[in-house]
Amino acid sequence: MLVKVKQYTENELEKAVEIWNRVVEDGRAFPQTQPLSREEGADFFCSQTYTGIAKIEETGETVGLYILHPNNVGRCGHIANASFAVEKNARGHHVGEALVRDCLLKGKKLGFKILQFNAVVASNTAALSLYKKLGFKTLGTVPGGFLNIDGVYEDIILHYIEL
């Protein structure tokens, strides 16, 4: 499966909201508890510094996305943050890797110096493995920092990489 990442357009809205909301509804990776409406999704994806969309080259099917934005403001505005969502049936096919690699390039191009992840859930072993492979460093662990959908608190692991 060859994946190409391109800039989000409003033509991608329905699928982007669908993919994002599946991750929210799974309740095991994103901090949000409520899915996005179509209108909220339009505002959300357009308000990011950059939103990337992963498509299968052969079919044009949208299989993932990422959002990139400042992690903070002012004197810390050079640090970016990002979130990634991949369709369940596309996981394990390097879609996430294509998204993260594109995000690293786009973040640098946009002038960010560091990409930081504030809340990688400890049970998200695929993400943890990918971030290690790509050279991210861990900053530490926040014990019980994430509330899973089943009511169990789980550790989150902070990561960063210099761009």
C-alpha positions as CSV (number, residue, x, y, z in Angstrom):
1,M,0.0,0.0,0.0
2,L,1.6,3.3,-1.1
3,V,0.5,6.2,0.9
4,K,0.7,9.9,-0.1
5,V,0.2,12.7,2.4
6,K,-1.3,15.9,1.2
7,Q,-2.7,19.1,2.6
8,Y,-6.3,18.9,3.9
9,T,-9.0,20.6,1.9
10,E,-12.7,20.9,2.7
11,N,-13.3,18.1,0.2
12,E,-11.8,15.8,2.8
13,L,-14.1,17.0,5.6
14,E,-16.5,14.1,5.9
15,K,-13.8,11.4,5.9
16,A,-11.5,13.4,8.2
17,V,-14.3,13.9,10.8
18,E,-15.2,10.2,10.5
19,I,-11.6,9.0,11.1
20,W,-11.0,11.5,13.9
21,N,-14.3,10.6,15.6
22,R,-13.5,6.9,15.6
23,V,-10.4,7.5,17.6
24,V,-12.3,9.8,20.0
25,E,-15.1,7.2,20.4
26,D,-12.5,4.4,21.0
27,G,-11.5,6.3,24.1
28,R,-7.9,5.0,24.2
29,A,-5.7,7.7,22.6
30,F,-7.2,11.2,22.3
31,P,-8.1,13.3,25.3
32,Q,-11.4,14.5,23.7
33,T,-14.6,12.8,25.0
34,Q,-17.0,14.1,22.4
35,P,-17.0,13.5,18.7
36,L,-16.8,16.5,16.3
37,S,-19.9,17.6,14.4
38,R,-19.4,18.4,10.7
39,E,-19.4,22.1,11.6
40,E,-16.9,21.6,14.5
41,G,-14.7,19.5,12.3
42,A,-14.6,22.2,9.5
43,D,-13.5,24.8,12.1
44,F,-11.1,22.4,13.9
45,F,-9.2,21.2,10.8
46,C,-9.0,24.6,9.2
47,S,-7.8,26.3,12.5
48,Q,-4.7,24.1,12.7
49,T,-1.4,25.4,11.5
50,Y,-1.5,22.4,9.1
51,T,-3.7,19.4,8.6
52,G,-2.3,16.5,6.5
53,I,-4.4,13.8,4.9
54,A,-3.1,10.3,4.1
55,K,-4.5,8.8,0.9
56,I,-3.8,5.4,-0.7
57,E,-2.2,6.3,-4.1
58,E,-3.8,3.5,-6.1
59,T,-7.4,4.2,-4.9
60,G,-7.4,7.7,-3.6
61,E,-9.0,6.4,-0.4
62,T,-8.4,8.6,2.7
63,V,-6.9,6.5,5.5
64,G,-5.6,8.9,8.0
65,L,-4.8,12.4,9.0
66,Y,-2.8,14.6,11.4
67,I,-3.0,18.1,12.9
68,L,0.0,20.3,13.6
69,H,-0.1,23.4,15.7
70,P,1.9,25.3,18.3
71,N,2.2,23.5,21.6
72,N,2.2,26.9,23.4
73,V,2.5,30.6,22.6
74,G,5.0,33.4,22.7
75,R,8.4,32.3,23.9
76,C,7.4,28.7,23.6
77,G,5.7,29.1,20.2
78,H,8.6,27.4,18.4
79,I,7.5,24.0,19.9
80,A,4.9,22.2,17.8
81,N,2.4,19.6,18.9
82,A,0.6,17.1,16.7
83,S,-2.1,14.4,16.8
84,F,-2.5,11.5,14.4
85,A,-5.5,9.3,13.4
86,V,-5.5,6.2,11.2
87,E,-8.4,4.2,10.0
88,K,-8.5,0.8,11.8
89,N,-8.3,-1.2,8.6
90,A,-5.2,0.7,7.5
91,R,-3.3,0.3,10.7
92,G,-0.1,-1.8,10.4
93,H,0.4,-0.6,6.8
94,H,2.8,2.3,7.6
95,V,0.1,5.0,7.3
96,G,1.0,6.3,10.7
97,E,4.7,6.4,9.8
98,A,3.9,8.3,6.6
99,L,1.9,10.8,8.6
100,V,4.6,11.3,11.2
101,R,7.4,11.7,8.6
102,D,5.3,14.2,6.7
103,C,4.6,16.1,10.0
104,L,8.3,16.3,10.8
105,L,9.1,17.8,7.4
106,K,6.1,20.2,7.5
107,G,6.8,21.3,11.0
108,K,10.4,22.2,10.1
109,K,9.3,23.9,6.9
110,L,6.8,26.0,8.9
111,G,9.6,27.1,11.3
112,F,9.0,25.0,14.3
113,K,12.2,23.9,16.1
114,I,10.8,21.0,18.2
115,L,7.8,18.6,18.0
116,Q,6.5,17.6,21.3
117,F,3.8,15.0,22.2
118,N,2.2,15.7,25.5
119,A,0.1,12.5,26.0
120,V,1.1,9.3,24.3
121,V,-0.9,6.7,26.1
122,A,1.4,3.9,27.5
123,S,-0.7,1.1,25.9
124,N,-0.3,2.6,22.5
125,T,2.6,0.3,21.7
126,A,2.5,0.9,17.9
127,A,2.9,4.7,18.4
128,L,5.6,4.2,21.0
129,S,7.5,1.9,18.7
130,L,7.2,4.3,15.8
131,Y,8.4,7.3,17.8
132,K,11.4,5.4,19.0
133,K,12.2,4.3,15.5
134,L,12.0,7.9,14.2
135,G,14.3,9.2,16.9
136,F,11.9,10.8,19.4
137,K,13.2,11.1,23.0
138,T,11.0,10.5,26.0
139,L,10.7,13.4,28.5
140,G,9.1,11.3,31.2
141,T,5.9,9.7,32.4
142,V,2.8,11.2,34.0
143,P,1.3,8.4,36.1
144,G,-2.4,8.0,35.6
145,G,-2.5,10.9,33.2
146,F,-5.1,9.4,30.8
147,L,-8.6,8.2,31.6
148,N,-9.5,5.3,29.3
149,I,-13.1,4.9,28.2
150,D,-13.4,2.0,30.6
151,G,-12.7,4.2,33.6
152,V,-9.1,3.0,34.1
153,Y,-6.3,5.6,34.5
154,E,-3.3,4.9,32.5
155,D,0.2,6.5,32.2
156,I,1.1,8.9,29.5
157,I,4.6,9.3,28.1
158,L,5.8,12.7,26.8
159,H,8.0,12.7,23.7
160,Y,10.0,15.3,21.7
161,I,12.2,15.5,18.7
162,E,14.3,18.4,17.4
163,L,13.3,19.5,13.9
